[in-house]
Amino acid sequence: MTAAPAPVASVRGRRAALAALLAAAAAGATGCARYYYGPPLGSGPVDLVESSYQGADALLQGPPLDPSLPVLVATVVNADRLSESTRLGRLISEQVAGRLAQRGVRVTELRLRETLAMRPGQGELLLSRDVREVSQAQSAQAVVVGTYAASSQAVYVSLKLVNPLGNAVVAAYDYSLPMDAGLRGLLAN
């Protein structure tokens, strides 16, 4: 004895239910990307100042900083060329330093120091091998370093608060900025 084939309407109903389930799962998965990288692309003009301030505030959520010791803020650099930056990287660094100062953190202005060589048009570049030496010379308790990477759709920024003893990352914040004409202009040297 063989089982009778399922009615055609029942098979179509199962396929429709499966398609709806898959669509719901796909919609939920995109929420994860939004959570990690911020609001969806094209959600309005980029507020670079607010994004930088949020990054600085997030770094302050890490271990407490000693208000009597300085923090250094290095220029945010191009992730593909760590020895180079653009106006965007320099601007993000300035805004992060400003926000830290607003929040009561003692920020040492690297441009006023002779221990760190500046490259014209690049800002104060601080690579991981330099962190310990420069921070010791400045008696810094921490250094903010960062990178950015540009795609056709967005600029991805990564900020880290580094303890100069052992180069341990004590706080980090990643975010993305939807690409627009303003960002393109800041990325051009």
C-alpha positions in Angstrom: 0.0 0.0 0.0 1.5 3.4 -1.0 0.7 6.7 0.6 -1.4 9.2 -1.4 0.6 12.2 -2.8 0.2 15.4 -0.8 -2.3 17.8 -2.3 -0.8 20.6 -4.5 -2.2 23.3 -2.3 -0.5 21.9 0.8 2.9 21.8 -1.0 2.4 25.4 -2.1 1.5 26.5 1.4 4.6 24.9 2.9 6.8 26.6 0.3 5.2 30.0 1.0 5.7 29.4 4.7 9.3 28.5 4.2 9.9 31.5 2.0 8.4 33.8 4.7 10.6 32.2 7.3 13.7 32.7 5.3 12.8 36.3 4.5 12.3 37.0 8.2 15.7 35.4 9.1 17.5 37.5 6.5 15.9 40.7 7.8 17.0 39.8 11.3 20.5 39.1 10.2 21.0 42.6 8.8 20.2 44.0 12.2 23.5 42.6 13.5 25.4 44.6 10.9 23.6 47.8 11.9 24.3 47.2 15.6 28.0 46.8 15.0 28.6 49.5 12.4 26.0 52.0 13.4 23.0 53.4 11.5 22.2 52.1 8.0 24.0 53.8 5.1 22.3 56.7 3.5 20.4 57.6 6.7 21.2 61.3 6.4 24.2 63.7 6.4 27.2 62.6 8.3 27.7 64.3 11.7 31.4 63.8 12.0 31.7 65.7 15.3 29.0 63.7 17.0 30.5 60.4 15.7 33.9 61.4 17.1 32.4 62.5 20.4 30.6 59.1 20.7 33.9 57.3 20.0 35.6 59.3 22.8 32.8 58.7 25.2 32.9 55.0 24.5 36.6 54.9 25.2 36.0 56.5 28.5 33.7 53.6 29.5 36.8 51.4 29.9 39.0 51.4 33.0 39.0 54.7 34.9 41.7 57.2 34.0 43.7 59.1 36.6 42.8 62.8 36.2 46.4 63.8 37.2 48.1 61.9 34.4 47.9 62.9 30.7 46.5 61.0 27.8 48.0 61.3 24.3 45.9 61.3 21.1 47.7 60.2 18.0 46.5 61.0 14.5 44.0 58.4 13.2 45.8 56.8 10.2 44.9 55.1 7.0 44.6 51.3 7.7 46.2 50.5 4.4 49.2 52.9 4.9 49.9 53.2 8.6 52.4 56.0 8.0 49.9 58.2 6.3 46.8 60.1 7.2 44.4 62.6 5.6 42.4 65.6 6.8 39.7 63.1 7.9 42.1 61.3 10.2 43.6 64.5 11.6 40.1 65.9 12.2 38.8 62.8 14.0 41.9 62.9 16.2 41.3 66.6 17.1 37.7 66.0 17.8 38.4 63.0 20.1 41.1 65.0 21.9 38.6 67.8 22.4 35.9 65.6 23.7 38.3 63.9 26.2 39.3 67.4 27.5 35.6 68.3 27.8 35.1 65.2 29.9 37.9 66.3 32.3 40.7 64.1 30.9 44.1 65.8 30.8 45.2 65.7 27.1 48.7 66.5 26.2 49.0 68.3 22.8 51.6 66.3 20.9 52.4 69.3 18.6 53.8 71.1 21.5 56.3 68.4 22.3 59.7 67.9 20.7 60.0 64.2 21.4 57.7 63.2 18.5 58.7 64.0 15.0 56.0 65.4 12.9 55.7 64.8 9.2 54.4 67.8 7.2 50.8 67.3 6.2 50.5 64.1 8.1 50.0 65.1 11.8 51.4 63.3 14.8 51.7 59.7 13.7 52.2 57.2 16.5 52.8 53.6 15.5 52.6 50.8 18.0 56.4 50.6 18.3 56.5 54.3 19.3 53.7 54.1 21.9 55.8 53.1 24.9 58.7 55.5 24.2 56.6 58.6 23.5 54.1 57.9 26.4 57.0 57.5 28.9 58.5 60.7 27.7 55.2 62.4 28.3 54.3 60.4 31.5 51.1 59.4 29.7 48.8 56.8 31.3 47.2 56.0 27.9 47.4 56.7 24.2 44.4 56.9 21.8 45.3 55.4 18.5 43.1 54.7 15.5 42.7 53.7 11.9 40.2 54.3 9.1 39.5 52.4 5.9 37.4 53.8 3.1 35.1 51.9 0.8 32.8 53.2 -1.9 29.9 53.1 0.6 31.4 54.1 3.9 34.5 54.9 6.0 35.1 52.5 8.8 36.9 53.9 11.9 38.5 52.0 14.7 39.7 53.8 17.9 41.6 52.2 20.7 42.8 53.4 24.1 46.1 51.7 24.7 48.0 51.3 28.0 51.6 52.1 27.1 52.9 49.4 29.5 52.7 46.3 27.2 50.6 48.1 24.5 47.5 46.5 26.0 44.2 47.7 24.5 42.0 48.7 27.4 39.1 50.1 25.5 38.0 50.1 21.8 35.2 51.6 19.6 34.4 50.9 16.0 32.0 52.8 13.8 31.2 53.6 10.2 30.4 56.8 8.5 28.2 56.7 5.3 30.3 58.0 2.4 29.3 61.4 1.1 30.9 64.3 -0.8 32.2 65.8 2.5 34.0 62.7 3.5 35.4 62.2 0.0 36.8 65.7 0.2 38.4 65.0 3.7 40.0 61.8 2.3 41.7 63.6 -0.5 45.1 64.9 0.6 
